[in-house]
């Protein structure tokens, strides 16, 4: 009986609260105002609009213009800060993902895994296209003509998904306040991927002609890139905020998995053969060094975010996965388990 009475009391109080809320509602000035007043929602703001006289007129509550976001007084303030080191590493990660996806598809499509000038030319072309696209993307953003960026600081995860936070005050109308609160970290990636496709059509034919690359070995990487960039853009559009906070862990895990797969694909798993094939083959040496760079990149990003003072000590762990695999490979060789 006691529990039933308590539930009834809570239910009655909830009804009273809803009735009071419905009577009083959420009051805010719906039209243009001369004095800056509050807006519902976390991302709704007011910006100044031109008027015939010298008076200041503030717009109705809504989304802020591109390159600005609502501050604590509900005024749309311009983004004047610069990206942090972590922000730059995030942008580098999104650029590197597109480049590595192309390189991986080139290696998968190429029938001969050994080094050849045609394959090298395709890899080089993808690298040049990515670098030019990244530079042009920076040059066309404010400040124009500079490799710097003017941005808004990322404060929380919801900044990436403002479309999910459009308020509905008093259940009357939905205020569409969706905006790029993390300007330009969200839109700049789409622009880079679009320019990468443009550079693909502009540079790849000339590089294929220079390296005399014809036939399927020249066309298949282009078709693969035309599939990869829309997929990467879709992933970024849906999961940009999650990737922003998780990309150091993602790149560390992926580099470890790819590193182990690279060594596990060898027929001879003895430490002497693994070490000799890594040092003697240019392709294997480049792959290992590339994994070291990716692993170090992820460790630097994760350390700068958590404990920057440990950066020098953490960098010494970069070659550790390679040495551990080579040393411990004889204990994990599947042939030993099958023979037993």
SERO-807691 format. One record per residue (C-alpha): y, z, x; residue in one letter. Coordinates in steps of 0.25 Angstrom, whole numbers, padded with zeros to 4 digits, always signed. Layout:
BEGIN
YZXa;...
This chain:
BEGIN
+0000+0000+0000x;+0009+0003+0011x;+0008-0010+0018x;+0010-0017+0004x;+0023-0010+0002x;+0028-0013+0016x;+0025-0028+0014x;+0032-0028+0000x;+0044-0021+0007x;+0045-0032+0018x;+0043-0043+0007x;+0054-0038-0001x;+0064-0036+0011x;+0061-0050+0015x;+0064-0056+0001x;+0077-0048+0002x;+0081-0053+0016x;+0078-0067+0011x;+0087-0066-0001x;+0098-0059+0007x;+0097-0071+0017x;+0097-0081+0006x;+0110-0075+0000x;+0118-0073+0012x;+0112-0085+0020x;+0116-0089+0034x;+0131-0092+0034x;+0137-0102+0043x;+0148-0112+0043x;+0142-0125+0039x;+0153-0135+0042x;+0163-0137+0053x;+0170-0125+0057x;+0183-0121+0065x;+0177-0108+0070x;+0164-0108+0077x;+0154-0101+0069x;+0139-0098+0070x;+0128-0108+0066x;+0114-0106+0062x;+0103-0108+0071x;+0102-0107+0086x;+0105-0121+0090x;+0116-0125+0080x;+0130-0125+0085x;+0144-0131+0082x;+0152-0141+0091x;+0166-0145+0090x;+0170-0157+0082x;+0183-0165+0083x;+0194-0162+0073x;+0207-0168+0070x;+0216-0156+0074x;+0214-0147+0085x;+0205-0137+0078x;+0191-0134+0083x;+0180-0139+0073x;+0166-0135+0075x;+0155-0143+0069x;+0145-0138+0059x;+0132-0131+0064x;+0123-0141+0070x;+0117-0146+0083x;+0126-0147+0095x;+0129-0160+0102x;+0120-0164+0113x;+0123-0157+0126x;+0127-0144+0119x;+0121-0133+0112x;+0125-0121+0103x;+0130-0109+0111x;+0130-0094+0106x;+0143-0097+0097x;+0136-0109+0090x;+0145-0119+0098x;+0139-0131+0104x;+0142-0129+0119x;+0140-0140+0129x;+0128-0139+0139x;+0135-0136+0152x;+0124-0130+0160x;+0115-0137+0171x;+0099-0137+0170x;+0092-0126+0177x;+0082-0128+0188x;+0071-0126+0178x;+0078-0137+0169x;+0078-0147+0180x;+0063-0144+0183x;+0060-0146+0168x;+0067-0160+0169x;+0060-0163+0182x;+0047-0159+0175x;+0049-0169+0163x;+0052-0180+0173x;+0040-0177+0182x;+0031-0177+0170x;+0035-0191+0166x;+0033-0196+0181x;+0020-0189+0182x;+0015-0194+0169x;+0018-0208+0174x;+0011-0206+0188x;-0001-0200+0181x;-0003-0212+0172x;-0001-0221+0184x;-0012-0214+0191x;-0021-0215+0179x;-0019-0229+0176x;-0020-0234+0191x;-0034-0238+0193x;-0034-0235+0208x;-0030-0220+0211x;-0027-0223+0225x;-0014-0226+0231x;-0008-0240+0229x;+0006-0246+0230x;+0005-0251+0215x;+0002-0237+0210x;+0013-0231+0220x;+0023-0241+0214x;+0020-0236+0200x;+0021-0222+0204x;+0034-0224+0211x;+0040-0232+0199x;+0037-0220+0190x;+0044-0211+0200x;+0056-0220+0201x;+0057-0222+0186x;+0056-0207+0184x;+0067-0203+0194x;+0077-0214+0189x;+0075-0210+0175x;+0077-0195+0178x;+0090-0198+0186x;+0096-0207+0175x;+0092-0196+0165x;+0101-0186+0173x;+0112-0196+0175x;+0114-0199+0160x;+0115-0184+0156x;+0127-0176+0158x;+0133-0175+0168x;+0132-0190+0168x;+0129-0197+0181x;+0124-0184+0187x;+0110-0179+0190x;+0114-0165+0184x;+0112-0161+0169x;+0121-0153+0159x;+0112-0145+0151x;+0110-0134+0141x;+0102-0122+0146x;+0088-0120+0140x;+0088-0106+0133x;+0075-0106+0125x;+0063-0114+0120x;+0070-0117+0107x;+0081-0125+0114x;+0071-0136+0116x;+0068-0136+0101x;+0081-0135+0093x;+0076-0144+0082x;+0067-0133+0078x;+0078-0123+0076x;+0087-0130+0066x;+0092-0119+0057x;+0091-0119+0042x;+0102-0109+0037x;+0100-0103+0023x;+0089-0114+0021x;+0100-0124+0017x;+0100-0134+0028x;+0095-0137+0042x;+0105-0137+0053x;+0100-0147+0063x;+0104-0141+0076x;+0094-0147+0085x;+0100-0151+0098x;+0096-0152+0113x;+0099-0137+0117x;+0093-0140+0130x;+0101-0152+0133x;+0097-0161+0140x;+0083-0156+0144x;+0077-0161+0132x;+0083-0175+0130x;+0084-0178+0145x;+0069-0179+0146x;+0068-0190+0135x;+0079-0198+0142x;+0071-0197+0155x;+0058-0202+0148x;+0066-0213+0141x;+0072-0218+0155x;+0059-0217+0161x;+0053-0227+0152x;+0065-0236+0154x;+0064-0235+0169x;+0049-0238+0168x;+0052-0251+0162x;+0063-0254+0172x;+0057-0249+0185x;+0042-0250+0184x;+0041-0266+0183x;+0049-0267+0196x;+0041-0257+0203x;+0028-0264+0198x;+0033-0277+0204x;+0037-0270+0217x;+0023-0264+0219x;+0016-0277+0213x;+0010-0268+0202x;+0005-0277+0190x;-0005-0276+0179x;-0010-0264+0172x;-0007-0255+0184x;+0008-0258+0182x;+0008-0258+0166x;-0001-0247+0163x;+0009-0236+0169x;+0020-0242+0161x;+0012-0241+0148x;+0008-0226+0152x;+0022-0222+0154x;+0027-0228+0141x;+0017-0218+0134x;+0020-0207+0143x;+0035-0205+0142x;+0035-0205+0126x;+0024-0194+0127x;+0032-0186+0137x;+0044-0188+0128x;+0036-0183+0116x;+0031-0171+0124x;+0045-0167+0129x;+0051-0169+0115x;+0041-0159+0109x;+0038-0149+0120x;+0051-0150+0129x;+0054-0135+0127x;+0040-0130+0130x;+0039-0139+0142x;+0052-0134+0147x;+0047-0120+0148x;+0033-0123+0152x;+0034-0135+0162x;+0032-0127+0175x;+0019-0122+0170x;+0015-0136+0164x;+0018-0142+0178x;+0010-0132+0186x;-0002-0132+0177x;-0002-0148+0176x;-0001-0149+0191x;-0012-0139+0193x;-0021-0147+0184x;-0018-0160+0189x;-0020-0155+0203x;-0034-0150+0200x;-0037-0163+0193x;-0033-0171+0205x;-0042-0163+0215x;-0054-0162+0205x;-0054-0177+0203x;-0059-0178+0218x;-0074-0180+0220x;-0075-0171+0232x;-0070-0157+0229x;-0072-0151+0243x;-0059-0146+0249x;-0060-0155+0261x;-0061-0168+0252x;-0050-0163+0243x;-0041-0160+0255x;-0044-0173+0262x;-0042-0182+0250x;-0029-0175+0247x;-0023-0177+0261x;-0029-0190+0264x;-0025-0197+0251x;-0011-0200+0248x;-0013-0200+0233x;-0020-0187+0233x;-0009-0181+0242x;+0002-0186+0233x;-0005-0180+0221x;-0007-0166+0227x;+0008-0166+0232x;+0013-0170+0218x;+0005-0159+0212x;+0011-0149+0222x;+0025-0154+0218x;+0022-0152+0203x;+0016-0139+0205x;+0027-0134+0213x;+0037-0140+0203x;+0030-0131+0192x;+0030-0119+0201x;+0045-0120+0204x;+0049-0122+0189x;+0040-0110+0185x;+0045-0101+0196x;+0060-0105+0194x;+0058-0101+0179x;+0051-0088+0182x;+0053-0082+0196x;+0062-0091+0205x;+0061-0081+0216x;+0046-0085+0218x;+0048-0099+0220x;+0045-0100+0235x;+0033-0092+0234x;+0028-0101+0222x;+0030-0114+0229x;+0019-0110+0239x;+0009-0111+0228x;+0011-0126+0226x;-0001-0131+0235x;-0010-0119+0230x;-0017-0127+0219x;-0021-0138+0229x;-0026-0129+0240x;-0034-0120+0230x;-0041-0132+0224x;-0045-0138+0237x;-0050-0124+0242x;-0057-0120+0230x;-0063-0134+0226x;-0076-0131+0232x;-0078-0119+0223x;-0075-0127+0210x;-0082-0140+0213x;-0090-0144+0200x;-0101-0150+0209x;-0105-0136+0214x;-0107-0131+0199x;-0115-0142+0195x;-0124-0141+0208x;-0126-0126+0205x;
